[in-house]
Amino acid sequence: MYTTFLFIVPLIAWLIIGKIIFRHEFSWGEMGIQAGITGLVLAGIVMASSHYQTIDEKLVNGVVTKLNPRKESCNQMWSDFPDSFCTNEQTRRVRDGQTCTTVNKVRTCRAKYKTQYRSVFPWEIRYFVKTEISEHEIDRIDPQGVVIPPRFSSVKVGDPVTQSVSYTNYIKGAASTLFNQKYEDIPPIAYPGIYDYYKSRRVIYFGVSADAAFVNQWNDELAVVNADIRKTGANAIIAVTNQTQDWAERLAQAWDAHNINDVIVVIGSDGTNIKWVDVRSWSKNDLVNITIRDEILNLGTIDKTRINDIIKSSVMEYYEEESMDNFEYLAEDIPPPMWLYIVAGLILFVVGPLVTYYFSRPSNRF
């Protein structure tokens, strides 16, 4: 609302100034046209800015439901269109009529060409993994797909999967207003992404030495936990650090207060002993945070199996997924980005006067 008011006032002011300067040349109808066009453009920019600042991606979890190797015949005749399934094709350019033009009674014709397609193989096999969330195609190791890819052979029904999905996140847009203390030294840790089709590394070590095989195994085991708790909507992430406890607050700022379905478990440790635990989520029931924190702290030492069990049981019992609709009020606290002021300023103070001048010319009058 404030942003809209900020842009509307200069627009109205300029229209009034334009009417005063071009009293006889600039009609009220033309003022209305300019106001309407400029207002629509500004409204579009404001809406685009809001979308840009609130669009986000969260991790959702599921399991493999089906292995689907598909074999289909390929088109062996030349066609104007690519095959809908087979991917290995030859192409050729063939004449497709001509285009003629006449200039100064001189007729000139140019040949037109089109591309045609023909499959290399009589059939192909493609390998798909269907999950509760979507379907993934596994890359073939030979063009026709005769040899089953080892990556496909390793998949089993029930394997955990994770996918990044887009959603509107008002928390992200207003994150800068949610922290009482703003730290400058934010941890350079990227939010977990997706790799190898549908996997995600959600066990993070920062400042603590750890065996790579141990961390990889913990990631694999945490993926199973996330698959087991998928019906709650939660997404568990674990970070282990040797920093002081305010590091958890710094990490929250680095991740814009994290996604609405995240359960962020931060463990302060020297690599073996647990010194402090911080758990954050947007769950409607805070007991999930408190229970995970207290039970992991009581372990005394890092035990990945027991930590995973604590997260799983606590989430299954206490986690209640929050709706983003309940945070829509934060949209009013989202500060407009600097580029919005620059673009709006150009429209108001450059485009606006140019449109006014255009309408003031007799040849452009309505």
C-alpha positions as a printed Julia matrix, in Angstrom:
366×3 Matrix{Float64}:
  0.0     0.0     0.0
  2.79    2.42    0.91
  4.65    1.66   -2.32
  1.54    2.23   -4.43
  0.88    5.55   -2.66
  4.51    6.55   -3.16
  4.22    6.14   -6.94
  0.63    7.39   -7.4
  1.27   10.8    -5.8
  4.06   11.85   -8.25
  1.94   10.57  -11.15
 -1.04   12.73  -10.14
  1.26   15.69   -9.49
  2.77   15.48  -12.97
 -0.64   15.17  -14.62
 -1.77   18.35  -12.88
  1.45   20.14  -13.89
  0.97   18.94  -17.47
 -2.58   20.27  -17.52
 -1.39   23.65  -16.26
  1.47   23.9   -18.78
 -0.55   22.64  -21.75
 -3.9    24.08  -20.68
 -5.42   24.27  -24.15
 -3.54   21.42  -25.78
 -3.89   18.73  -23.12
 -7.52   17.59  -22.57
 -8.89   15.87  -19.51
 -9.54   12.77  -21.62
 -5.92   12.63  -22.68
 -4.9    13.06  -19.06
 -7.06   10.07  -18.2
 -5.46    7.97  -20.95
 -1.97    8.85  -19.73
 -2.89    8.18  -16.11
 -4.43    4.83  -17.04
 -1.5     3.62  -19.12
  1.14    4.82  -16.65
 -0.83    3.44  -13.7
 -1.16    0.02  -15.32
  2.56   -0.1   -16.05
  3.41    0.88  -12.48
  0.95   -1.66  -11.08
  2.55   -4.37  -13.22
  6.01   -3.44  -11.96
  4.88   -3.5    -8.34
  3.22   -6.91   -8.82
  6.34   -8.26  -10.54
  8.46   -6.98   -7.67
  6.21   -8.66   -5.09
  6.33  -11.94   -7.01
 10.11  -11.72   -7.37
 10.6   -11.19   -3.64
  8.23  -13.93   -2.47
  8.82  -16.7    -5.0
 10.8   -19.48   -3.37
 11.48  -23.2    -3.53
 11.06  -25.74   -0.77
 12.12  -29.36   -0.52
  9.36  -31.97   -0.43
  9.91  -35.65    0.18
  8.52  -38.89   -1.18
  9.49  -42.37   -2.33
  9.97  -44.22   -5.62
  6.73  -45.89   -6.66
  7.57  -47.52  -10.01
 10.44  -48.33  -12.38
  9.27  -47.73  -15.92
 11.59  -48.73  -18.8
  9.71  -47.86  -22.0
 10.41  -49.34  -25.42
  8.74  -47.76  -28.44
  9.05  -47.99  -32.2
 10.66  -45.11  -34.07
  9.61  -43.42  -37.28
 11.83  -44.72  -40.09
 10.29  -42.53  -42.79
 11.13  -38.88  -43.43
  8.66  -36.67  -41.55
  8.08  -32.95  -41.1
  8.0   -33.39  -37.33
 10.43  -34.94  -34.81
  9.5   -38.28  -33.28
  7.57  -37.84  -30.04
  9.58  -40.53  -28.22
 12.79  -41.4   -30.03
 15.61  -38.9   -29.64
 18.24  -40.04  -32.15
 17.29  -38.64  -35.53
 18.78  -37.66  -38.85
 17.72  -34.38  -40.45
 17.65  -33.02  -43.95
 16.61  -29.79  -45.64
 14.14  -30.13  -48.52
 12.57  -27.58  -50.82
  9.08  -26.47  -49.79
  7.86  -24.13  -52.55
  8.98  -20.58  -53.12
  8.3   -16.99  -52.1
  7.99  -14.35  -54.82
  8.02  -10.54  -54.62
  7.6    -7.84  -57.24
  9.56   -4.59  -57.06
  9.39   -2.01  -59.88
  7.65   -4.63  -62.04
 10.56   -7.03  -61.53
  9.48  -10.36  -60.08
 11.97  -12.15  -57.86
 11.45  -15.63  -56.4
 13.33  -17.37  -53.6
 13.13  -21.03  -52.71
 11.74  -22.04  -49.28
 13.1   -24.98  -47.35
 11.93  -27.07  -44.41
 13.59  -29.58  -42.09
 12.56  -33.22  -42.09
 13.36  -35.92  -39.55
 13.99  -39.67  -39.63
 14.93  -41.86  -36.66
 18.28  -43.6   -36.65
 17.03  -46.74  -34.9
 13.88  -48.82  -35.47
 13.18  -48.64  -31.72
 14.57  -47.06  -28.57
 14.33  -47.7   -24.83
 14.13  -44.9   -22.3
 14.32  -45.36  -18.55
 11.92  -43.56  -16.18
 11.65  -43.55  -12.4
  8.2   -42.63  -11.14
  7.88  -41.16   -7.65
  5.1   -39.85   -5.46
  6.09  -36.35   -6.57
  7.01  -36.59  -10.26
  8.81  -38.7   -12.84
 12.53  -38.64  -13.69
 14.23  -39.94  -16.8
 17.58  -41.63  -16.18
 20.25  -40.86  -18.78
 21.07  -43.73  -21.13
 24.64  -44.98  -21.51
 24.17  -45.9   -25.18
 22.14  -44.01  -27.8
 19.48  -46.69  -28.33
 19.1   -47.67  -24.69
 20.0   -51.33  -25.21
 22.18  -51.44  -22.09
 20.34  -50.81  -18.82
 21.98  -47.82  -17.07
 23.56  -48.82  -13.74
 21.92  -45.76  -12.18
 18.52  -47.18  -13.16
 19.41  -50.7   -11.99
 20.31  -49.36   -8.54
 16.85  -47.88   -7.96
 14.35  -49.75   -5.82
 10.68  -49.08   -5.17
 10.46  -47.31   -1.82
 13.77  -45.46   -2.18
 13.62  -41.92   -0.71
 13.31  -39.01   -3.12
 13.36  -35.25   -2.71
 12.22  -32.56   -5.09
 12.34  -28.78   -5.1
  8.94  -27.16   -5.7
  8.06  -23.49   -6.12
  5.74  -21.69   -3.74
  4.93  -18.22   -2.46
  7.0   -17.48    0.64
  5.99  -14.27    2.44
  8.47  -15.15    5.2
 11.36  -14.87    2.75
 10.17  -11.51    1.44
  9.91  -10.05    4.94
 12.84  -11.96    6.46
 14.86   -8.79    7.03
 12.17   -7.55    9.43
 11.93  -10.76   11.47
 15.3   -10.66   13.26
 15.91   -8.46   16.3
 19.67   -8.51   15.72
 21.13   -8.48   12.24
 24.55  -10.07   11.82
 26.98   -9.03    9.14
 29.1   -12.2     9.18
 26.51  -14.57    7.73
 27.69  -18.18    7.23
 28.55  -18.83    3.56
 26.35  -21.91    3.43
 23.95  -22.45    0.55
 20.56  -23.92    1.26
 20.49  -27.63    0.3
 19.72  -28.23   -3.36
 18.98  -31.24   -5.54
 21.6   -33.46   -7.17
 21.56  -36.83   -8.97
 17.93  -36.41  -10.09
 16.21  -36.47   -6.68
 18.76  -36.46   -3.87
 19.72  -33.71   -1.43
 22.55  -33.29    1.06
 20.87  -32.2     4.29
 23.62  -32.99    6.79
 26.0   -30.02    6.87
 29.29  -29.74    8.75
 30.76  -26.27    9.32
 34.08  -25.74   11.09
 34.14  -29.33   12.32
 36.3   -32.06   10.84
 34.36  -35.15    9.84
 35.0   -38.23    7.77
 33.42  -37.77    4.33
 32.09  -41.34    4.3
 30.42  -40.76    7.68
 28.72  -37.56    6.49
 27.59  -39.21    3.23
 26.13  -42.14    5.14
 24.34  -39.78    7.52
 22.91  -37.93    4.52
 21.61  -41.2     3.08
 20.07  -42.18    6.4
 18.5   -38.76    6.91
 16.95  -39.08    3.43
 15.18  -42.21    4.68
 13.96  -40.3     7.74
 12.6   -37.52    5.52
 10.81  -40.12    3.42
  9.31  -41.66    6.54
  8.0   -38.28    7.78
  6.83  -37.11    4.33
  3.14  -37.24    5.19
  3.68  -34.61    7.9
  5.05  -32.25    5.23
  8.25  -31.67    7.23
 11.77  -31.5     5.8
 14.57  -32.15    8.3
 18.0   -30.54    7.91
 20.94  -31.05   10.28
 23.9   -28.69   10.71
 26.88  -29.45   12.95
 29.25  -26.61   13.86
 31.98  -25.67   16.31
 30.7   -22.08   16.54
 28.88  -20.43   19.44
 25.12  -20.76   19.73
 24.35  -17.49   17.96
 25.57  -19.25   14.8
 22.12  -20.79   14.54
 20.63  -17.3    14.3
 23.18  -16.37   11.65
 22.28  -19.46    9.65
 18.59  -18.58    9.9
 19.37  -15.14    8.46
 21.48  -16.68    5.69
 18.49  -18.84    4.71
 15.9   -16.03    5.03
 14.31  -17.64    8.09
 14.23  -20.96    6.15
 11.26  -22.56    4.37
  7.91  -23.05    6.0
  8.21  -26.86    6.1
 11.83  -27.04    7.37
 12.89  -28.46   10.69
 16.41  -27.06   11.15
 18.46  -28.91   13.77
 21.74  -27.12   14.59
 24.18  -28.94   16.87
 27.14  -27.23   18.51
 29.93  -29.77   18.79
 33.67  -30.33   18.72
 33.03  -33.31   16.48
 32.23  -35.72   19.28
 30.65  -33.95   22.26
 27.38  -32.03   22.01
 27.64  -28.58   23.58
 24.38  -26.96   22.53
 21.37  -27.61   20.3
 19.09  -25.16   18.48
 15.95  -26.35   16.66
 13.76  -24.11   14.5
 10.63  -24.74   12.51
  7.37  -22.99   11.65
  5.35  -25.86   13.1
  2.07  -24.9    14.77
  3.17  -27.04   17.72
  6.42  -25.85   19.35
  6.83  -29.18   21.14
  8.55  -30.59   18.07
 11.36  -28.04   18.46
 11.61  -28.41   22.22
 11.57  -32.23   22.22
 14.22  -32.58   19.52
 16.44  -30.01   21.25
 16.23  -31.55   24.71
 16.59  -35.18   23.66
 19.59  -34.56   21.4
 21.23  -32.44   24.09
 20.75  -35.31   26.56
 22.7   -37.66   24.28
 25.93  -35.9    25.19
 27.78  -37.13   22.1
 27.14  -37.29   18.36
 25.21  -40.48   17.53
 23.68  -40.15   14.08
 21.35  -43.13   14.44
 19.85  -41.9    17.69
 19.68  -38.3    16.43
 17.76  -39.49   13.36
 15.42  -41.54   15.55
 14.75  -38.51   17.79
 13.94  -36.31   14.79
 11.67  -38.94   13.24
  9.68  -39.73   16.39
  9.35  -36.08   17.43
  8.19  -34.92   14.0
  5.72  -37.8    13.69
  4.24  -37.0    17.1
  4.31  -33.21   17.31
  4.91  -31.56   13.95
  1.93  -29.64   12.56
  2.49  -28.05    9.18
  1.74  -24.33    9.04
 -0.07  -22.74    6.1
  1.6   -19.87    4.27
 -1.8   -18.19    4.13
 -1.33  -17.33    7.81
  1.73  -15.25    6.9
  0.19  -13.26    4.07
  0.08  -10.23    6.35
  3.88  -10.07    6.06
  3.46   -8.9     2.46
  2.91   -5.4     3.87
  6.35   -5.51    5.53
  8.27   -6.45    2.38
 10.5    -3.48    1.47
 10.55   -2.64   -2.26
 13.92   -3.36   -3.93
 16.03   -0.48   -5.21
 15.51   -1.47   -8.87
 11.76   -0.91   -8.41
 12.34    2.73   -7.44
 14.7     3.21  -10.38
 12.33    1.74  -12.96
  9.31    3.52  -11.52
 11.27    6.78  -11.44
 12.14    6.42  -15.12
  8.5     5.84  -15.97
  7.23    8.74  -13.88
  9.86   11.32  -14.74
 10.88   10.32  -18.27
  8.08    8.39  -19.93
  5.34   10.49  -18.29
  6.58   13.85  -19.63
  7.2    12.34  -23.07
  3.63   11.05  -23.25
  2.36   14.45  -22.13
  4.39   16.19  -24.85
  3.11   13.67  -27.41
 -0.51   14.48  -26.6
  0.21   18.25  -26.63
  1.07   18.17  -30.35
 -1.91   18.97  -32.61
 -1.18   16.06  -34.94
 -1.58   13.58  -32.07
 -4.75   15.02  -30.56
 -7.78   12.82  -30.03
